[in-house]
Amino acid sequence: MIQRIQTLYLFLVVALGVTLCFVPVLQFDTPENAEVQRMWQLSATGFKDVMPVEGAAPVQLNGLAGLLVISVLIPLLALVDIFLYKKRSLQARLNIFSILLCLGYYGVLAIYVWLASVSIEGVEWHILPWASIPLVCFVLTSMATRAILKDEALVRAADRIR
């Protein structure tokens, strides 16, 4: 049923996942001893220059679609998962895939940190607090999967008694 606890967990994953699509997760700075101070932010929507410098060449990172795809898939799978309450085994499998996506987010993020450090020499990067959202989604999805499997075991036990 829709009023189960895993629905609440999955709804929180949807809300956090939608938030993840719009907030910056990494910040890149030039070192303090550099001639010109610049700052960029990386989010699912792209690589933005926060402190543009007049006359300086814009920095662009190509291939940022992976972060956007993962950021969109996490809440989308959770939303679909909420309405599959009659198919608990499919729900659990989708949750496991969503868990893998949450972990894959950090792998893709590491690739983008490497790409940024290669294309911008001497850049320092900082993780923003919003980067913890996939980890929270990972925990919530794991809790939802556990509750789904618990419900499935309860239904199987009730069928065995009949």
Contacts in CASP RR format, 6 or more apart in sequence:
PFRMAT RR
TARGET T0000
AUTHOR 0000-0000-0000
METHOD contacts of the structure
MODEL  1
MIQRIQTLYLFLVVALGVTLCFVPVLQFDTPENAEVQRMWQLSATGFKDV
MPVEGAAPVQLNGLAGLLVISVLIPLLALVDIFLYKKRSLQARLNIFSIL
LCLGYYGVLAIYVWLASVSIEGVEWHILPWASIPLVCFVLTSMATRAILK
DEALVRAADRIR
1 85 0 8 1.000
2 82 0 8 1.000
2 83 0 8 1.000
2 85 0 8 1.000
4 85 0 8 1.000
4 147 0 8 1.000
4 151 0 8 1.000
5 147 0 8 1.000
6 91 0 8 1.000
6 143 0 8 1.000
6 144 0 8 1.000
6 145 0 8 1.000
6 147 0 8 1.000
6 148 0 8 1.000
6 151 0 8 1.000
7 82 0 8 1.000
7 85 0 8 1.000
9 140 0 8 1.000
9 141 0 8 1.000
9 143 0 8 1.000
9 144 0 8 1.000
9 147 0 8 1.000
10 78 0 8 1.000
10 79 0 8 1.000
10 81 0 8 1.000
10 82 0 8 1.000
10 140 0 8 1.000
10 141 0 8 1.000
10 144 0 8 1.000
11 78 0 8 1.000
11 82 0 8 1.000
12 140 0 8 1.000
13 74 0 8 1.000
13 75 0 8 1.000
13 78 0 8 1.000
13 98 0 8 1.000
13 137 0 8 1.000
13 140 0 8 1.000
13 141 0 8 1.000
13 144 0 8 1.000
14 75 0 8 1.000
14 78 0 8 1.000
14 79 0 8 1.000
14 82 0 8 1.000
15 75 0 8 1.000
16 75 0 8 1.000
16 133 0 8 1.000
16 136 0 8 1.000
16 137 0 8 1.000
16 140 0 8 1.000
17 71 0 8 1.000
17 74 0 8 1.000
17 75 0 8 1.000
17 78 0 8 1.000
17 133 0 8 1.000
17 137 0 8 1.000
18 75 0 8 1.000
19 130 0 8 1.000
19 133 0 8 1.000
20 44 0 8 1.000
20 71 0 8 1.000
20 74 0 8 1.000
20 75 0 8 1.000
20 130 0 8 1.000
20 133 0 8 1.000
20 134 0 8 1.000
20 137 0 8 1.000
21 43 0 8 1.000
21 44 0 8 1.000
21 45 0 8 1.000
21 68 0 8 1.000
21 71 0 8 1.000
21 72 0 8 1.000
21 75 0 8 1.000
22 43 0 8 1.000
22 44 0 8 1.000
22 45 0 8 1.000
23 43 0 8 1.000
23 128 0 8 1.000
23 130 0 8 1.000
23 133 0 8 1.000
24 41 0 8 1.000
24 42 0 8 1.000
24 43 0 8 1.000
24 48 0 8 1.000
24 128 0 8 1.000
24 130 0 8 1.000
25 42 0 8 1.000
25 43 0 8 1.000
25 44 0 8 1.000
25 109 0 8 1.000
25 127 0 8 1.000
25 128 0 8 1.000
25 130 0 8 1.000
25 131 0 8 1.000
25 133 0 8 1.000
26 41 0 8 1.000
26 42 0 8 1.000
26 109 0 8 1.000
26 112 0 8 1.000
26 113 0 8 1.000
26 116 0 8 1.000
26 125 0 8 1.000
26 126 0 8 1.000
26 127 0 8 1.000
26 128 0 8 1.000
26 131 0 8 1.000
27 39 0 8 1.000
27 40 0 8 1.000
27 41 0 8 1.000
27 42 0 8 1.000
27 50 0 8 1.000
27 125 0 8 1.000
27 126 0 8 1.000
27 128 0 8 1.000
28 39 0 8 1.000
28 40 0 8 1.000
28 41 0 8 1.000
28 42 0 8 1.000
28 116 0 8 1.000
28 120 0 8 1.000
28 123 0 8 1.000
28 124 0 8 1.000
28 125 0 8 1.000
28 126 0 8 1.000
29 37 0 8 1.000
29 38 0 8 1.000
29 39 0 8 1.000
29 123 0 8 1.000
29 124 0 8 1.000
29 125 0 8 1.000
29 126 0 8 1.000
30 36 0 8 1.000
30 37 0 8 1.000
30 38 0 8 1.000
30 39 0 8 1.000
30 120 0 8 1.000
30 122 0 8 1.000
30 123 0 8 1.000
30 124 0 8 1.000
31 122 0 8 1.000
31 124 0 8 1.000
34 122 0 8 1.000
36 53 0 8 1.000
36 56 0 8 1.000
37 51 0 8 1.000
38 49 0 8 1.000
38 51 0 8 1.000
38 52 0 8 1.000
38 53 0 8 1.000
38 56 0 8 1.000
39 49 0 8 1.000
39 50 0 8 1.000
39 51 0 8 1.000
40 47 0 8 1.000
40 48 0 8 1.000
40 49 0 8 1.000
40 50 0 8 1.000
40 59 0 8 1.000
40 116 0 8 1.000
40 120 0 8 1.000
41 47 0 8 1.000
41 48 0 8 1.000
41 50 0 8 1.000
41 128 0 8 1.000
42 48 0 8 1.000
42 61 0 8 1.000
42 64 0 8 1.000
42 67 0 8 1.000
42 112 0 8 1.000
42 116 0 8 1.000
43 67 0 8 1.000
44 67 0 8 1.000
44 68 0 8 1.000
44 71 0 8 1.000
44 72 0 8 1.000
45 68 0 8 1.000
46 61 0 8 1.000
46 64 0 8 1.000
46 67 0 8 1.000
46 68 0 8 1.000
47 59 0 8 1.000
47 60 0 8 1.000
47 61 0 8 1.000
47 64 0 8 1.000
47 116 0 8 1.000
49 58 0 8 1.000
49 59 0 8 1.000
52 58 0 8 1.000
59 119 0 8 1.000
59 120 0 8 1.000
61 112 0 8 1.000
61 115 0 8 1.000
61 116 0 8 1.000
61 119 0 8 1.000
64 112 0 8 1.000
66 108 0 8 1.000
67 105 0 8 1.000
67 108 0 8 1.000
67 109 0 8 1.000
67 112 0 8 1.000
70 101 0 8 1.000
70 104 0 8 1.000
70 105 0 8 1.000
70 108 0 8 1.000
71 105 0 8 1.000
73 98 0 8 1.000
73 101 0 8 1.000
74 98 0 8 1.000
74 101 0 8 1.000
74 102 0 8 1.000
74 105 0 8 1.000
74 134 0 8 1.000
74 137 0 8 1.000
77 94 0 8 1.000
77 97 0 8 1.000
77 98 0 8 1.000
77 101 0 8 1.000
78 98 0 8 1.000
78 137 0 8 1.000
78 141 0 8 1.000
80 94 0 8 1.000
81 91 0 8 1.000
81 94 0 8 1.000
81 95 0 8 1.000
81 98 0 8 1.000
81 144 0 8 1.000
84 90 0 8 1.000
84 91 0 8 1.000
84 94 0 8 1.000
85 91 0 8 1.000
88 148 0 8 1.000
88 149 0 8 1.000
88 151 0 8 1.000
88 152 0 8 1.000
88 155 0 8 1.000
89 152 0 8 1.000
91 148 0 8 1.000
92 145 0 8 1.000
92 148 0 8 1.000
92 149 0 8 1.000
92 152 0 8 1.000
95 141 0 8 1.000
95 142 0 8 1.000
95 144 0 8 1.000
95 145 0 8 1.000
95 148 0 8 1.000
96 145 0 8 1.000
98 137 0 8 1.000
98 141 0 8 1.000
99 138 0 8 1.000
99 141 0 8 1.000
99 142 0 8 1.000
99 145 0 8 1.000
102 134 0 8 1.000
102 135 0 8 1.000
102 137 0 8 1.000
102 138 0 8 1.000
102 141 0 8 1.000
103 134 0 8 1.000
103 138 0 8 1.000
105 134 0 8 1.000
106 134 0 8 1.000
109 131 0 8 1.000
113 125 0 8 1.000
116 123 0 8 1.000
116 125 0 8 1.000
117 123 0 8 1.000
117 125 0 8 1.000
END
